[in-house]
Amino acid sequence: MEDEKKNHDSTGKSRCETKHNQHRRSYWHDYRQKGLYMITMAEEGTVLITPGISKGESLVASDTLDAHLPLILVQKEPIGEYWKPSQRRFYACAAGHLLILAPWVIDGATDYSRFHQLNDYVREICEATEMRILNYSALNHE
């Protein structure tokens, strides 16, 4: 009985569960702050680019589309002859807010390796593109 008290807090939750929930809240708070920072950057003219792999990346991409801000999405599904984006993405593309890119083939035996490859594609695009080209506000001052 005494050992049980050591392993549980005053609400009856295990100390491990309580610590996990605190870590999760801290993670989402930190993520939300980073997401808001990314949206602010987009509002200032930076074009966001993402493969939208993680839940957090997907949320930022969704918020970016909702705000009609520029976004480049590198998706894992190839764009084939009969491929069509969702209605939301279709209208964002038509309005010039969204560019969808997709590699023809993604090598890799696991989702993990394919996701890393998508992240590598995004990194290569960013490295090959001058930041002033990605920043609309910088173009207006040249």
ZAVEXMAR-735760 format. One record per residue (C-alpha): residue in one letter; chain; x, y, z. Coordinates in steps of 0.2 Angstrom, whole numbers, always signed. Example, Ala and Ser with C-alpha at 12.3 -4.5 7.8 and 13.67 -1.06 7.14 Angstrom:
# residues 2
<atom><rest>A</rest><kette>A</kette><X>+62</X><Y>-22</Y><Z>+39</Z></atom>
<atom><rest>S</rest><kette>A</kette><X>+68</X><Y>-5</Y><Z>+36</Z></atom>
# end
This chain:
# residues 142
<atom><rest>M</rest><kette>A</kette><X>+0</X><Y>+0</Y><Z>+0</Z></atom>
<atom><rest>E</rest><kette>A</kette><X>+14</X><Y>+12</Y><Z>+4</Z></atom>
<atom><rest>D</rest><kette>A</kette><X>+23</X><Y>+8</Y><Z>-12</Z></atom>
<atom><rest>E</rest><kette>A</kette><X>+6</X><Y>+13</Y><Z>-22</Z></atom>
<atom><rest>K</rest><kette>A</kette><X>+6</X><Y>+30</Y><Z>-13</Z></atom>
<atom><rest>K</rest><kette>A</kette><X>+24</X><Y>+33</Y><Z>-19</Z></atom>
<atom><rest>N</rest><kette>A</kette><X>+19</X><Y>+29</Y><Z>-37</Z></atom>
<atom><rest>H</rest><kette>A</kette><X>+3</X><Y>+39</Y><Z>-38</Z></atom>
<atom><rest>D</rest><kette>A</kette><X>-1</X><Y>+58</Y><Z>-36</Z></atom>
<atom><rest>S</rest><kette>A</kette><X>-15</X><Y>+66</Y><Z>-26</Z></atom>
<atom><rest>T</rest><kette>A</kette><X>-28</X><Y>+63</Y><Z>-40</Z></atom>
<atom><rest>G</rest><kette>A</kette><X>-24</X><Y>+44</Y><Z>-40</Z></atom>
<atom><rest>K</rest><kette>A</kette><X>-15</X><Y>+45</Y><Z>-57</Z></atom>
<atom><rest>S</rest><kette>A</kette><X>+2</X><Y>+36</Y><Z>-58</Z></atom>
<atom><rest>R</rest><kette>A</kette><X>+17</X><Y>+48</Y><Z>-58</Z></atom>
<atom><rest>C</rest><kette>A</kette><X>+22</X><Y>+41</Y><Z>-75</Z></atom>
<atom><rest>E</rest><kette>A</kette><X>+5</X><Y>+46</Y><Z>-82</Z></atom>
<atom><rest>T</rest><kette>A</kette><X>+5</X><Y>+63</Y><Z>-74</Z></atom>
<atom><rest>K</rest><kette>A</kette><X>+23</X><Y>+66</Y><Z>-81</Z></atom>
<atom><rest>H</rest><kette>A</kette><X>+18</X><Y>+60</Y><Z>-98</Z></atom>
<atom><rest>N</rest><kette>A</kette><X>+3</X><Y>+72</Y><Z>-99</Z></atom>
<atom><rest>Q</rest><kette>A</kette><X>+14</X><Y>+86</Y><Z>-93</Z></atom>
<atom><rest>H</rest><kette>A</kette><X>+26</X><Y>+82</Y><Z>-107</Z></atom>
<atom><rest>R</rest><kette>A</kette><X>+12</X><Y>+81</Y><Z>-120</Z></atom>
<atom><rest>R</rest><kette>A</kette><X>+5</X><Y>+98</Y><Z>-115</Z></atom>
<atom><rest>S</rest><kette>A</kette><X>+22</X><Y>+106</Y><Z>-116</Z></atom>
<atom><rest>Y</rest><kette>A</kette><X>+26</X><Y>+98</Y><Z>-133</Z></atom>
<atom><rest>W</rest><kette>A</kette><X>+9</X><Y>+104</Y><Z>-140</Z></atom>
<atom><rest>H</rest><kette>A</kette><X>+12</X><Y>+122</Y><Z>-132</Z></atom>
<atom><rest>D</rest><kette>A</kette><X>+29</X><Y>+122</Y><Z>-140</Z></atom>
<atom><rest>Y</rest><kette>A</kette><X>+23</X><Y>+116</Y><Z>-157</Z></atom>
<atom><rest>R</rest><kette>A</kette><X>+8</X><Y>+129</Y><Z>-157</Z></atom>
<atom><rest>Q</rest><kette>A</kette><X>+21</X><Y>+143</Y><Z>-154</Z></atom>
<atom><rest>K</rest><kette>A</kette><X>+32</X><Y>+137</Y><Z>-168</Z></atom>
<atom><rest>G</rest><kette>A</kette><X>+16</X><Y>+135</Y><Z>-179</Z></atom>
<atom><rest>L</rest><kette>A</kette><X>+11</X><Y>+153</Y><Z>-175</Z></atom>
<atom><rest>Y</rest><kette>A</kette><X>+28</X><Y>+159</Y><Z>-179</Z></atom>
<atom><rest>M</rest><kette>A</kette><X>+27</X><Y>+150</Y><Z>-196</Z></atom>
<atom><rest>I</rest><kette>A</kette><X>+10</X><Y>+158</Y><Z>-200</Z></atom>
<atom><rest>T</rest><kette>A</kette><X>+17</X><Y>+175</Y><Z>-196</Z></atom>
<atom><rest>M</rest><kette>A</kette><X>+32</X><Y>+172</Y><Z>-208</Z></atom>
<atom><rest>A</rest><kette>A</kette><X>+19</X><Y>+167</Y><Z>-221</Z></atom>
<atom><rest>E</rest><kette>A</kette><X>+9</X><Y>+183</Y><Z>-218</Z></atom>
<atom><rest>E</rest><kette>A</kette><X>+25</X><Y>+193</Y><Z>-220</Z></atom>
<atom><rest>G</rest><kette>A</kette><X>+28</X><Y>+185</Y><Z>-237</Z></atom>
<atom><rest>T</rest><kette>A</kette><X>+38</X><Y>+169</Y><Z>-234</Z></atom>
<atom><rest>V</rest><kette>A</kette><X>+32</X><Y>+154</Y><Z>-244</Z></atom>
<atom><rest>L</rest><kette>A</kette><X>+30</X><Y>+139</Y><Z>-233</Z></atom>
<atom><rest>I</rest><kette>A</kette><X>+35</X><Y>+122</Y><Z>-240</Z></atom>
<atom><rest>T</rest><kette>A</kette><X>+32</X><Y>+106</Y><Z>-232</Z></atom>
<atom><rest>P</rest><kette>A</kette><X>+29</X><Y>+87</Y><Z>-235</Z></atom>
<atom><rest>G</rest><kette>A</kette><X>+15</X><Y>+88</Y><Z>-222</Z></atom>
<atom><rest>I</rest><kette>A</kette><X>+21</X><Y>+72</Y><Z>-214</Z></atom>
<atom><rest>S</rest><kette>A</kette><X>+18</X><Y>+75</Y><Z>-196</Z></atom>
<atom><rest>K</rest><kette>A</kette><X>+2</X><Y>+80</Y><Z>-187</Z></atom>
<atom><rest>G</rest><kette>A</kette><X>+10</X><Y>+97</Y><Z>-183</Z></atom>
<atom><rest>E</rest><kette>A</kette><X>+15</X><Y>+100</Y><Z>-201</Z></atom>
<atom><rest>S</rest><kette>A</kette><X>-2</X><Y>+96</Y><Z>-207</Z></atom>
<atom><rest>L</rest><kette>A</kette><X>-10</X><Y>+108</Y><Z>-195</Z></atom>
<atom><rest>V</rest><kette>A</kette><X>+2</X><Y>+122</Y><Z>-201</Z></atom>
<atom><rest>A</rest><kette>A</kette><X>-2</X><Y>+118</Y><Z>-219</Z></atom>
<atom><rest>S</rest><kette>A</kette><X>-21</X><Y>+118</Y><Z>-215</Z></atom>
<atom><rest>D</rest><kette>A</kette><X>-20</X><Y>+135</Y><Z>-206</Z></atom>
<atom><rest>T</rest><kette>A</kette><X>-9</X><Y>+142</Y><Z>-221</Z></atom>
<atom><rest>L</rest><kette>A</kette><X>-23</X><Y>+137</Y><Z>-233</Z></atom>
<atom><rest>D</rest><kette>A</kette><X>-37</X><Y>+143</Y><Z>-222</Z></atom>
<atom><rest>A</rest><kette>A</kette><X>-28</X><Y>+160</Y><Z>-222</Z></atom>
<atom><rest>H</rest><kette>A</kette><X>-25</X><Y>+160</Y><Z>-241</Z></atom>
<atom><rest>L</rest><kette>A</kette><X>-6</X><Y>+161</Y><Z>-238</Z></atom>
<atom><rest>P</rest><kette>A</kette><X>+7</X><Y>+154</Y><Z>-251</Z></atom>
<atom><rest>L</rest><kette>A</kette><X>+11</X><Y>+136</Y><Z>-248</Z></atom>
<atom><rest>I</rest><kette>A</kette><X>+21</X><Y>+123</Y><Z>-257</Z></atom>
<atom><rest>L</rest><kette>A</kette><X>+16</X><Y>+105</Y><Z>-253</Z></atom>
<atom><rest>V</rest><kette>A</kette><X>+27</X><Y>+90</Y><Z>-257</Z></atom>
<atom><rest>Q</rest><kette>A</kette><X>+16</X><Y>+75</Y><Z>-256</Z></atom>
<atom><rest>K</rest><kette>A</kette><X>+20</X><Y>+57</Y><Z>-255</Z></atom>
<atom><rest>E</rest><kette>A</kette><X>+7</X><Y>+51</Y><Z>-268</Z></atom>
<atom><rest>P</rest><kette>A</kette><X>+13</X><Y>+53</Y><Z>-286</Z></atom>
<atom><rest>I</rest><kette>A</kette><X>+3</X><Y>+64</Y><Z>-298</Z></atom>
<atom><rest>G</rest><kette>A</kette><X>-4</X><Y>+52</Y><Z>-310</Z></atom>
<atom><rest>E</rest><kette>A</kette><X>-15</X><Y>+53</Y><Z>-326</Z></atom>
<atom><rest>Y</rest><kette>A</kette><X>-31</X><Y>+53</Y><Z>-316</Z></atom>
<atom><rest>W</rest><kette>A</kette><X>-25</X><Y>+61</Y><Z>-300</Z></atom>
<atom><rest>K</rest><kette>A</kette><X>-35</X><Y>+76</Y><Z>-293</Z></atom>
<atom><rest>P</rest><kette>A</kette><X>-33</X><Y>+86</Y><Z>-278</Z></atom>
<atom><rest>S</rest><kette>A</kette><X>-46</X><Y>+88</Y><Z>-265</Z></atom>
<atom><rest>Q</rest><kette>A</kette><X>-59</X><Y>+102</Y><Z>-268</Z></atom>
<atom><rest>R</rest><kette>A</kette><X>-50</X><Y>+113</Y><Z>-255</Z></atom>
<atom><rest>R</rest><kette>A</kette><X>-33</X><Y>+111</Y><Z>-263</Z></atom>
<atom><rest>F</rest><kette>A</kette><X>-40</X><Y>+113</Y><Z>-280</Z></atom>
<atom><rest>Y</rest><kette>A</kette><X>-47</X><Y>+130</Y><Z>-277</Z></atom>
<atom><rest>A</rest><kette>A</kette><X>-31</X><Y>+135</Y><Z>-267</Z></atom>
<atom><rest>C</rest><kette>A</kette><X>-21</X><Y>+130</Y><Z>-283</Z></atom>
<atom><rest>A</rest><kette>A</kette><X>-33</X><Y>+140</Y><Z>-294</Z></atom>
<atom><rest>A</rest><kette>A</kette><X>-31</X><Y>+155</Y><Z>-283</Z></atom>
<atom><rest>G</rest><kette>A</kette><X>-12</X><Y>+154</Y><Z>-284</Z></atom>
<atom><rest>H</rest><kette>A</kette><X>-10</X><Y>+150</Y><Z>-265</Z></atom>
<atom><rest>L</rest><kette>A</kette><X>-4</X><Y>+132</Y><Z>-267</Z></atom>
<atom><rest>L</rest><kette>A</kette><X>+8</X><Y>+123</Y><Z>-277</Z></atom>
<atom><rest>I</rest><kette>A</kette><X>+8</X><Y>+104</Y><Z>-276</Z></atom>
<atom><rest>L</rest><kette>A</kette><X>+24</X><Y>+94</Y><Z>-280</Z></atom>
<atom><rest>A</rest><kette>A</kette><X>+26</X><Y>+75</Y><Z>-280</Z></atom>
<atom><rest>P</rest><kette>A</kette><X>+41</X><Y>+65</Y><Z>-285</Z></atom>
<atom><rest>W</rest><kette>A</kette><X>+38</X><Y>+51</Y><Z>-298</Z></atom>
<atom><rest>V</rest><kette>A</kette><X>+45</X><Y>+38</Y><Z>-287</Z></atom>
<atom><rest>I</rest><kette>A</kette><X>+49</X><Y>+37</Y><Z>-269</Z></atom>
<atom><rest>D</rest><kette>A</kette><X>+62</X><Y>+24</Y><Z>-265</Z></atom>
<atom><rest>G</rest><kette>A</kette><X>+62</X><Y>+16</Y><Z>-248</Z></atom>
<atom><rest>A</rest><kette>A</kette><X>+56</X><Y>+0</Y><Z>-240</Z></atom>
<atom><rest>T</rest><kette>A</kette><X>+47</X><Y>+9</Y><Z>-225</Z></atom>
<atom><rest>D</rest><kette>A</kette><X>+36</X><Y>+24</Y><Z>-223</Z></atom>
<atom><rest>Y</rest><kette>A</kette><X>+50</X><Y>+31</Y><Z>-212</Z></atom>
<atom><rest>S</rest><kette>A</kette><X>+63</X><Y>+31</Y><Z>-226</Z></atom>
<atom><rest>R</rest><kette>A</kette><X>+51</X><Y>+38</Y><Z>-238</Z></atom>
<atom><rest>F</rest><kette>A</kette><X>+46</X><Y>+52</Y><Z>-226</Z></atom>
<atom><rest>H</rest><kette>A</kette><X>+65</X><Y>+56</Y><Z>-224</Z></atom>
<atom><rest>Q</rest><kette>A</kette><X>+66</X><Y>+56</Y><Z>-243</Z></atom>
<atom><rest>L</rest><kette>A</kette><X>+52</X><Y>+69</Y><Z>-244</Z></atom>
<atom><rest>N</rest><kette>A</kette><X>+60</X><Y>+80</Y><Z>-231</Z></atom>
<atom><rest>D</rest><kette>A</kette><X>+76</X><Y>+79</Y><Z>-241</Z></atom>
<atom><rest>Y</rest><kette>A</kette><X>+67</X><Y>+85</Y><Z>-256</Z></atom>
<atom><rest>V</rest><kette>A</kette><X>+60</X><Y>+100</Y><Z>-247</Z></atom>
<atom><rest>R</rest><kette>A</kette><X>+78</X><Y>+104</Y><Z>-240</Z></atom>
<atom><rest>E</rest><kette>A</kette><X>+85</X><Y>+103</Y><Z>-258</Z></atom>
<atom><rest>I</rest><kette>A</kette><X>+71</X><Y>+115</Y><Z>-264</Z></atom>
<atom><rest>C</rest><kette>A</kette><X>+75</X><Y>+127</Y><Z>-250</Z></atom>
<atom><rest>E</rest><kette>A</kette><X>+94</X><Y>+126</Y><Z>-253</Z></atom>
<atom><rest>A</rest><kette>A</kette><X>+93</X><Y>+128</Y><Z>-272</Z></atom>
<atom><rest>T</rest><kette>A</kette><X>+81</X><Y>+143</Y><Z>-270</Z></atom>
<atom><rest>E</rest><kette>A</kette><X>+87</X><Y>+160</Y><Z>-264</Z></atom>
<atom><rest>M</rest><kette>A</kette><X>+77</X><Y>+166</Y><Z>-249</Z></atom>
<atom><rest>R</rest><kette>A</kette><X>+73</X><Y>+182</Y><Z>-258</Z></atom>
<atom><rest>I</rest><kette>A</kette><X>+64</X><Y>+173</Y><Z>-271</Z></atom>
<atom><rest>L</rest><kette>A</kette><X>+53</X><Y>+164</Y><Z>-258</Z></atom>
<atom><rest>N</rest><kette>A</kette><X>+50</X><Y>+180</Y><Z>-249</Z></atom>
<atom><rest>Y</rest><kette>A</kette><X>+37</X><Y>+190</Y><Z>-259</Z></atom>
<atom><rest>S</rest><kette>A</kette><X>+40</X><Y>+206</Y><Z>-248</Z></atom>
<atom><rest>A</rest><kette>A</kette><X>+58</X><Y>+206</Y><Z>-254</Z></atom>
<atom><rest>L</rest><kette>A</kette><X>+53</X><Y>+206</Y><Z>-272</Z></atom>
<atom><rest>N</rest><kette>A</kette><X>+42</X><Y>+221</Y><Z>-270</Z></atom>
<atom><rest>H</rest><kette>A</kette><X>+57</X><Y>+231</Y><Z>-264</Z></atom>
<atom><rest>E</rest><kette>A</kette><X>+69</X><Y>+227</Y><Z>-278</Z></atom>
# end
